Amino acid sequence: MNTTGLKRRQAVTNSTRVLDFPPPNVANNGHYFFRTNEKIMKAISSRFLMWVDAVGGYLVCLNNQLSIGQARPGSKVDIPLLADISSKHARLKREGEEGDYIIEPLAPVLVQNQEIKSPTLLHHGDVISLGTAELQFTKPHPLSTSARLDLIGQSRTSPYTDAIVLMSDTLIIGNNMANHIVYHGDEHQIVLYLQNKKLLCRSDQQVNLDGMMEQSGGELFYGSQVKSDRISFSLEDAY
């Protein structure tokens, strides 16, 4: 074949390729968004992992009803624990405008060292015992119905995180002890919130959001990275 005069087609790289729509194999698998020319980013669904630099890792759960059980291959529980507990040990429910949290035992559960036999209202500071696992329940912010479960002693989630955030309306990251995730530094606050089934964030200072500089907020996705001079975090799928 005579190729004289034909121009060689340039290789397409991540830095030059502009994606206008999802490729066919992912177009029907949920909500995808192209934040940059390099990534296909999937919208947050019911759970995600948040890694906050110099602070820790968090399992964030968005649903109003959650299951707690033993972490094992193929486990379908929302909060998987590496502990000697049942495969489905308890259920957590968030109810009402005040964001009341109810724990329902499916296997032996103790709240404040007292075994419960029926759905029980949790209070700020309550310690929950499920087999060999212990968690402390708190609602740190008076104006938010989101709550937090801190792991006590040798209790662990799978994958390992430092705490579980039961996110309702907002998740607040800042240097105030009433925030859901506390970092020890200068005053700065980033708020995650839900709107029209999307997870968004807003910041009181300019941030780098998925490579986009000088942003005050925007939608977050699996794989998102948010960086400021004081707080940096990334999100991952919780599988």
C-alpha positions as CSV (number, residue, x, y, z in Angstrom):
1,M,0.0,0.0,0.0
2,N,1.4,3.4,-0.9
3,T,1.3,5.6,2.1
4,T,3.1,8.6,0.5
5,G,1.5,11.8,1.6
6,L,-0.6,10.3,4.3
7,K,-0.2,11.8,7.8
8,R,0.5,9.4,10.7
9,R,-2.4,9.5,13.2
10,Q,-1.2,11.0,16.5
11,A,-1.3,8.8,19.6
12,V,-4.1,9.8,22.0
13,T,-2.9,10.2,25.6
14,N,-4.7,11.1,28.9
15,S,-3.4,14.6,28.6
16,T,-4.8,15.2,25.1
17,R,-8.0,13.0,25.0
18,V,-11.2,14.9,25.7
19,L,-14.1,12.6,26.7
20,D,-17.5,13.9,25.8
21,F,-19.6,10.9,27.0
22,P,-19.0,7.6,28.9
23,P,-17.7,4.7,26.9
24,P,-20.4,2.1,26.0
25,N,-19.3,-0.4,28.7
26,V,-20.0,2.0,31.5
27,A,-22.8,4.2,30.1
28,N,-25.6,2.2,31.7
29,N,-23.8,1.4,35.0
30,G,-24.8,4.4,37.1
31,H,-24.0,8.1,37.0
32,Y,-20.6,9.0,35.7
33,F,-19.0,12.4,35.3
34,F,-15.8,13.6,33.7
35,R,-14.1,15.9,36.1
36,T,-10.9,16.1,34.1
37,N,-9.6,14.7,30.8
38,E,-8.0,11.9,32.7
39,K,-10.7,10.3,34.9
40,I,-14.1,8.7,34.6
41,M,-15.6,9.4,38.0
42,K,-18.6,7.6,39.4
43,A,-21.2,9.2,41.6
44,I,-21.4,8.4,45.3
45,S,-24.1,5.9,46.3
46,S,-24.7,4.6,49.8
47,R,-21.2,4.3,51.3
48,F,-17.7,5.6,50.8
49,L,-14.3,5.7,52.5
50,M,-12.8,9.0,53.4
51,W,-9.1,9.4,54.0
52,V,-8.2,12.7,55.7
53,D,-4.4,13.4,55.6
54,A,-2.8,13.5,59.1
55,V,-6.1,12.7,60.7
56,G,-7.4,9.2,59.7
57,G,-9.7,7.0,57.7
58,Y,-13.5,7.0,58.0
59,L,-16.3,4.7,56.7
60,V,-19.2,7.1,55.8
61,C,-22.7,5.6,55.5
62,L,-25.5,7.6,53.9
63,N,-28.6,5.3,54.3
64,N,-31.2,5.7,57.1
65,Q,-31.0,1.9,57.8
66,L,-27.8,0.0,58.2
67,S,-26.8,-3.5,59.1
68,I,-23.8,-4.4,61.3
69,G,-22.1,-7.8,61.2
70,Q,-19.0,-9.8,60.8
71,A,-16.6,-8.9,58.0
72,R,-16.3,-12.0,55.8
73,P,-15.8,-12.6,52.1
74,G,-19.0,-11.7,50.2
75,S,-20.4,-10.0,53.2
76,K,-23.3,-7.7,52.4
77,V,-23.5,-5.7,55.7
78,D,-23.1,-2.0,55.7
79,I,-20.7,-1.9,58.7
80,P,-18.4,-4.9,58.5
81,L,-16.5,-5.5,61.8
82,L,-13.4,-7.8,62.3
83,A,-14.8,-9.3,65.5
84,D,-16.4,-12.4,67.0
85,I,-20.0,-11.4,66.1
86,S,-22.8,-12.8,64.0
87,S,-22.9,-12.3,60.2
88,K,-25.8,-9.9,60.8
89,H,-25.7,-8.9,64.4
90,A,-27.7,-5.7,64.6
91,R,-29.6,-3.0,62.6
92,L,-29.3,0.8,63.0
93,K,-32.1,3.1,62.0
94,R,-32.3,6.9,61.8
95,E,-35.8,8.2,62.3
96,G,-37.6,11.5,62.6
97,E,-36.7,15.1,62.1
98,E,-34.5,15.1,65.2
99,G,-32.4,12.2,63.8
100,D,-33.1,9.6,66.5
101,Y,-30.9,6.5,66.2
102,I,-32.4,3.2,67.1
103,I,-30.4,0.0,67.4
104,E,-32.2,-3.3,66.9
105,P,-30.5,-6.5,68.2
106,L,-30.4,-9.5,65.9
107,A,-28.0,-11.2,68.2
108,P,-26.9,-10.3,71.8
109,V,-26.3,-6.5,72.0
110,L,-25.4,-4.5,75.1
111,V,-25.9,-0.7,75.5
112,Q,-24.2,0.8,78.5
113,N,-23.5,-2.8,79.7
114,Q,-27.2,-3.7,79.7
115,E,-28.4,-6.3,77.2
116,I,-31.3,-5.1,75.1
117,K,-34.0,-7.3,73.7
118,S,-35.9,-4.9,71.5
119,P,-35.2,-1.7,69.4
120,T,-33.5,0.8,71.7
121,L,-32.9,4.6,71.4
122,L,-29.3,5.5,71.5
123,H,-28.0,8.5,73.4
124,H,-24.9,10.6,73.0
125,G,-22.0,8.8,74.6
126,D,-23.6,5.3,74.7
127,V,-21.2,2.4,74.4
128,I,-22.5,-0.5,72.3
129,S,-21.1,-4.0,72.7
130,L,-21.7,-6.6,70.0
131,G,-19.7,-9.8,70.7
132,T,-16.1,-8.8,71.0
133,A,-16.7,-5.5,69.3
134,E,-17.3,-2.2,71.1
135,L,-18.3,1.1,69.6
136,Q,-19.2,4.5,71.1
137,F,-22.1,6.4,69.7
138,T,-21.9,10.2,69.5
139,K,-23.8,13.1,67.9
140,P,-21.1,15.7,68.1
141,H,-22.8,18.7,66.3
142,P,-25.9,20.2,67.9
143,L,-27.3,21.4,64.6
144,S,-26.6,18.2,62.6
145,T,-28.5,14.9,62.7
146,S,-25.4,13.0,61.5
147,A,-23.7,10.8,64.1
148,R,-20.5,8.9,64.6
149,L,-19.4,5.4,65.9
150,D,-15.9,5.3,67.3
151,L,-14.2,2.0,67.6
152,I,-13.0,1.1,71.1
153,G,-10.1,-1.2,72.0
154,Q,-9.2,-3.7,69.4
155,S,-12.4,-3.3,67.4
156,R,-11.8,-2.8,63.6
157,T,-13.8,-2.3,60.4
158,S,-12.9,-4.0,57.2
159,P,-11.1,-2.3,55.5
160,Y,-9.6,-0.6,58.5
161,T,-10.9,2.8,59.4
162,D,-10.7,4.9,62.6
163,A,-14.5,5.6,62.9
164,I,-17.8,5.3,61.2
165,V,-19.8,8.4,60.3
166,L,-23.5,8.0,59.9
167,M,-24.1,10.9,57.6
168,S,-27.6,12.4,57.4
169,D,-27.7,16.0,56.4
170,T,-24.1,17.2,56.7
171,L,-20.6,16.0,57.5
172,I,-18.4,18.7,58.9
173,I,-14.6,18.7,58.9
174,G,-12.8,21.3,60.9
175,N,-10.8,22.2,64.0
176,N,-13.8,22.4,66.3
177,M,-14.4,19.5,68.7
178,A,-18.1,19.6,67.8
179,N,-17.2,18.7,64.1
180,H,-17.8,15.2,62.9
181,I,-14.1,14.9,61.8
182,V,-11.7,17.0,63.8
183,Y,-8.2,18.1,62.6
184,H,-5.9,20.0,64.9
185,G,-4.8,23.1,63.0
186,D,-5.8,26.6,62.1
187,E,-9.4,27.5,61.7
188,H,-10.9,26.1,58.5
189,Q,-14.1,24.2,57.7
190,I,-15.2,22.0,54.8
191,V,-18.8,20.8,54.8
192,L,-20.1,17.7,52.9
193,Y,-23.9,17.7,52.3
194,L,-26.5,15.9,50.2
195,Q,-28.7,17.7,47.6
196,N,-30.9,16.1,45.0
197,K,-29.2,12.7,45.7
198,K,-25.8,14.2,45.0
199,L,-22.9,14.5,47.5
200,L,-21.5,18.0,47.4
201,C,-19.0,20.0,49.4
202,R,-18.4,23.7,50.3
203,S,-15.4,25.3,51.9
204,D,-14.8,28.5,53.7
205,Q,-11.5,28.8,51.8
206,Q,-10.5,28.1,48.2
207,V,-9.6,24.5,47.5
208,N,-8.2,22.3,44.7
209,L,-11.1,20.0,43.8
210,D,-10.1,17.1,41.5
211,G,-7.4,19.3,39.9
212,M,-9.6,22.3,39.5
213,M,-7.9,25.2,41.4
214,E,-9.6,27.9,43.5
215,Q,-12.9,26.3,44.0
216,S,-15.3,27.0,46.9
217,G,-17.1,23.6,46.4
218,G,-18.7,21.3,44.0
219,E,-19.9,17.7,43.5
220,L,-17.9,14.8,45.0
221,F,-17.4,11.4,43.4
222,Y,-15.6,8.1,44.1
223,G,-12.0,9.0,43.5
224,S,-12.4,12.7,44.3
225,Q,-9.6,14.6,46.0
226,V,-10.0,17.9,47.9
227,K,-6.9,19.9,48.9
228,S,-6.5,23.1,50.7
229,D,-3.6,24.7,52.6
230,R,-4.8,23.0,55.8
231,I,-7.1,20.1,55.0
232,S,-6.7,17.4,52.3
233,F,-8.9,14.3,51.8
234,S,-9.9,11.8,49.2
235,L,-12.9,9.5,48.7
236,E,-12.9,5.8,47.7
237,D,-15.6,3.3,47.0
238,A,-16.3,1.1,50.0
239,Y,-16.9,-1.9,47.7
